[in-house]
Amino acid sequence: MSSDNPTGLTQLGQTAFAANTPEAATLERVPWQGDDLPRTVVRFVCPEFTSLCPVTGQPDFAHLVIDYVPAKWLVESKSLKLFLQSFRNHGAFHESCTVMVARRLVETLDPVWLRIGGYWYPRGGIPIDVFWQTGPTPEGVWVPDQGVPPYRGRG
C-alpha cells in the first residue's frame, strides 16, 4: 500500500478494464467492519452474465445470484464486476462457469458461507440452473429466496 492509495486497491477509483480471461482477472477484497456474529448476508445479482459455449463459441447468458456471509473480508464490487465481465470471452459449460465464480470468491474471501445460483437462459430449448454452496447455512442467518422464478418460456 502506498500513501496515495491507503486501501491497496488497484481498480476502485482507477481506470480499469475486464481481463481477457477469468484466470487473469484481479478479484480484490476489503476488510469487513461488521461484528463477529455471522448474521450478515451480502448479495450480488448479475442479471446479464455472459460466457461462451466451449463447443460452438456462441454466447450463453445467465442470471447469477451470489449470497455470502463475510468472515474478515468483503469483495470489492468493481473488481467483482470486472471479474464477471472477463467471462465474456471464456468458453466453458454452464456448470463450470457457475462453480468457477463461486470457488474464486471463496478463495479470495474465505467467507463463513457462500452460495451461488446460476440461472442460465435456454439454448436448444433447455434452461440449466446450477447451484453451489460451501455447506449448510449458518445457524441464525436469514437468507432470502434468490427471487429468480423457474423458466416458463413464452406465455
ZICORPE-V95631 format. One record per residue. N is the residue number from 1. RES is the residue in three letters. PHI is phi in whole degrees, 0 to 359 (NA if undefined). Layout:
n=N res=RES phi=PHI
n=N res=RES phi=PHI
//
This chain:
n=1 res=MET phi=NA
n=2 res=SER phi=256
n=3 res=SER phi=293
n=4 res=ASP phi=276
n=5 res=ASN phi=218
n=6 res=PRO phi=295
n=7 res=THR phi=279
n=8 res=GLY phi=79
n=9 res=LEU phi=285
n=10 res=THR phi=257
n=11 res=GLN phi=243
n=12 res=LEU phi=295
n=13 res=GLY phi=78
n=14 res=GLN phi=237
n=15 res=THR phi=284
n=16 res=ALA phi=216
n=17 res=PHE phi=235
n=18 res=ALA phi=296
n=19 res=ALA phi=289
n=20 res=ASN phi=287
n=21 res=THR phi=220
n=22 res=PRO phi=299
n=23 res=GLU phi=296
n=24 res=ALA phi=274
n=25 res=ALA phi=289
n=26 res=THR phi=263
n=27 res=LEU phi=255
n=28 res=GLU phi=251
n=29 res=ARG phi=225
n=30 res=VAL phi=231
n=31 res=PRO phi=297
n=32 res=TRP phi=278
n=33 res=GLN phi=264
n=34 res=GLY phi=281
n=35 res=ASP phi=284
n=36 res=ASP phi=284
n=37 res=LEU phi=286
n=38 res=PRO phi=281
n=39 res=ARG phi=239
n=40 res=THR phi=264
n=41 res=VAL phi=248
n=42 res=VAL phi=255
n=43 res=ARG phi=237
n=44 res=PHE phi=241
n=45 res=VAL phi=238
n=46 res=CYS phi=237
n=47 res=PRO phi=282
n=48 res=GLU phi=230
n=49 res=PHE phi=291
n=50 res=THR phi=226
n=51 res=SER phi=219
n=52 res=LEU phi=243
n=53 res=CYS phi=295
n=54 res=PRO phi=289
n=55 res=VAL phi=263
n=56 res=THR phi=263
n=57 res=GLY phi=79
n=58 res=GLN phi=284
n=59 res=PRO phi=289
n=60 res=ASP phi=242
n=61 res=PHE phi=234
n=62 res=ALA phi=218
n=63 res=HIS phi=249
n=64 res=LEU phi=261
n=65 res=VAL phi=232
n=66 res=ILE phi=243
n=67 res=ASP phi=242
n=68 res=TYR phi=210
n=69 res=VAL phi=256
n=70 res=PRO phi=289
n=71 res=ALA phi=257
n=72 res=LYS phi=247
n=73 res=TRP phi=226
n=74 res=LEU phi=245
n=75 res=VAL phi=282
n=76 res=GLU phi=284
n=77 res=SER phi=295
n=78 res=LYS phi=295
n=79 res=SER phi=294
n=80 res=LEU phi=295
n=81 res=LYS phi=301
n=82 res=LEU phi=292
n=83 res=PHE phi=299
n=84 res=LEU phi=296
n=85 res=GLN phi=294
n=86 res=SER phi=294
n=87 res=PHE phi=281
n=88 res=ARG phi=298
n=89 res=ASN phi=249
n=90 res=HIS phi=260
n=91 res=GLY phi=265
n=92 res=ALA phi=198
n=93 res=PHE phi=289
n=94 res=HIS phi=308
n=95 res=GLU phi=299
n=96 res=SER phi=294
n=97 res=CYS phi=298
n=98 res=THR phi=299
n=99 res=VAL phi=290
n=100 res=MET phi=297
n=101 res=VAL phi=299
n=102 res=ALA phi=298
n=103 res=ARG phi=295
n=104 res=ARG phi=294
n=105 res=LEU phi=295
n=106 res=VAL phi=297
n=107 res=GLU phi=299
n=108 res=THR phi=282
n=109 res=LEU phi=258
n=110 res=ASP phi=47
n=111 res=PRO phi=286
n=112 res=VAL phi=298
n=113 res=TRP phi=199
n=114 res=LEU phi=211
n=115 res=ARG phi=221
n=116 res=ILE phi=224
n=117 res=GLY phi=243
n=118 res=GLY phi=251
n=119 res=TYR phi=256
n=120 res=TRP phi=271
n=121 res=TYR phi=286
n=122 res=PRO phi=298
n=123 res=ARG phi=227
n=124 res=GLY phi=69
n=125 res=GLY phi=85
n=126 res=ILE phi=237
n=127 res=PRO phi=282
n=128 res=ILE phi=237
n=129 res=ASP phi=249
n=130 res=VAL phi=237
n=131 res=PHE phi=234
n=132 res=TRP phi=212
n=133 res=GLN phi=210
n=134 res=THR phi=284
n=135 res=GLY phi=167
n=136 res=PRO phi=296
n=137 res=THR phi=299
n=138 res=PRO phi=302
n=139 res=GLU phi=300
n=140 res=GLY phi=83
n=141 res=VAL phi=259
n=142 res=TRP phi=268
n=143 res=VAL phi=240
n=144 res=PRO phi=292
n=145 res=ASP phi=304
n=146 res=GLN phi=289
n=147 res=GLY phi=75
n=148 res=VAL phi=256
n=149 res=PRO phi=290
n=150 res=PRO phi=300
n=151 res=TYR phi=294
n=152 res=ARG phi=242
n=153 res=GLY phi=71
n=154 res=ARG phi=264
n=155 res=GLY phi=115
//
